[in-house]
Amino acid sequence: MADADSAPDERLRRGAAAFSRWRRSRPFWGGLLVIFGAAVILLSERGPLPLIVHIGLQGLAGYLVPVVMLLAGLLLLFHPAQRIFYSLIAVIFSLGSWITSNLGGFFIGMLLGVVGGSLAFAWVVRDGGDEASGGVKPRPLSSTTLELIWGREPGAPIGEAAQGETDDRGQAKGEPDEVY
């Protein structure tokens, strides 16, 4: 009898752990705030006539802007690889709702969209780095393009040029120009 009672608890714990892993692998709170902002703006469009301040360009843009915001919020949750693009779209359309959709859902929807898009833009994946960095592993700073411009071999350590190699100006190869 004890095994029958513990089975639902174990399934609930595993489900909560799986949701927690899923939530941490994407800009969850940013996407959720964008979705809430879009919902507030859509609800402000359905208000009674004395409540409506501005319906927008023939009414179509008033509904189109929050629908695009809603899609951006959903895509932030379900396709986080393109979070930069979706978060920029969310912020731009949130600001655009000021003109098209009752002052951005009476400021509330617009602010939720801007804050959510900003959170999603700033979100980074935590790879389980060391404690000092807060769990975030720094990415290596290497750019094949800059290495080719500076005349170094790709992958060569920064600041080390081959001994005695100079370019046509007499500078050691691989050193950036000085800016005054």
N, C-alpha and C positions, 0 to 999 in steps of 0.2 A: 504494500500500500504506500510506503514511503517513496518508492521509485516512481509511482504514478503521479504523486504530488510534485516531485522535483523535476520531472520532465518539462512541464510548461515553464517553470522558472529558468531552467537551463536554456530552453529555446528563446525565452525573452532576453536573457543575458547575452546570448550569441547574436541575436538580432540587434540589440542595442550597441554591441561592440562593432558589428558590421556597419551600422548606420554611422557610428562615430568615425570609423575609418573612411567611409565614403565622404562624410562631411568635411573632414580634414584634407581631403585630396582635391579640393576645389574651393573657389571663393564663395563659400556658402552664404555668409551673412551679407556680402555685397549683392549677390544675386537676389537674395530674399528681400532686401530693402528696395531694389529696383522693381521687383514684382509688386511689392506693397505700394510703391509710389505710382506705378501704372494703374493699379486698382483704384487708388484714391482719385486719380485724374479721370478715369473712366466713370466713376461714381459721381463726380462733380458734373459731368456732362448730362447725367440723367436727373439732375435736380429740378425742382419746380421752376417755372418761368421767372418769378421775381428773384430767384436765387442766382440765376445764370447771369454772369457779368459779361462774358464774351464767348460766343460759340465758335468763332474762328472762321476760316475761309470756306464759306458755304456749308459749314458743318462737317465736311469730310476730313479736313485736317485735324479737327477737334477729336475725332475718333482714331485717325490714322497714327498720330503721334504716340498716344498711350499704348496702342497695339504693338507698335515697333518697340517701345520700351519693354512691354511684357515679353515679347519674343527675345529681346536682348537679355533680360533677366533669366528666362528659362534656358537660353543657350549658355549663359554663365554657369548655371548649375550642371547642365548635362554635357557641355563640350568645353571644359576649362582650358584646353590647349590654345584656344583663340581668345583668351580673356582680355587681352589688351584691346583688340578691335571691338569686342562687344561692350567693354566698359566705356570706351570712347563714344560709341554709338549711344549708349545709355545716358551719358552725361550731356551730349549734344542735344538729344531729343528731349531730355528733361528740361534743359534751358529753353528749347524751342516751344515747350508746352506753355511757357509764360504768355506767348502771343496767341497760341491757337486754342488753348483749353482752359478757360476760366482762370486766368492768372496762375497757371500751373497747378490746378486743383486747389486753388486758394492757398498757395505757397507750400502746403504740406506735401503734396505729391511731388512737386518739383524738388523740394529739399531732400525728400527720401530718395529720389532718383539720383540726384547729384552725389549725396553721401554714399549711396550704395555703389554707384559707378566708380567713385574714388576709392572705396575700399577694395573693390574688385581689381582695379588698376594696380594698387599697391600690394596685392596679395602675392606671396612667394611660397614655393613648396618647401616644406621642412623635411630634410633628409635624415634627421637624427644626428646632427653634428655634435660637437663638444658642448659642454655646459656653459663655457665662457661666452660663446657666441649665441646663446639662447636656442641652440638646436639647429641653427641655420648654417649650412656649409657654404663658405664663399666660393664663387665660381672662379676658375683661373682666368686671369686677364691675358688673353692672347688673341691676336687678330692677324690672320694670314695676310690680309691686305696691308695693314700697317707695317708688318715685317717686310713685305716686298717693297713698300715705298721707302723704308729706311735702309734697305739693302742687306738685311740679315737673312739668314736661313730660317725658314719657318721652324719654330720650336726652339730656337736658340734663346738662351737666357737674356732677359732685358738688361741693357747696360754693358754687355760684354761684346765688343767687336773683335774681329780677328786681329792679331798683332800686326801692326804696320800697314793695314789696309786703309787707304784714304780715298775720298772721292775727288772730283775735279776741283773742288773749292779748298782742299787741304784738310777737311774735317775727317775725323775717323768715321768709317762707314758704320751706319747703324745709330749714330747720334742725331737726335732731332735738332733742327735749327733753333737758335736762341731768339726769343721774341723780346723786344724792348718796349 
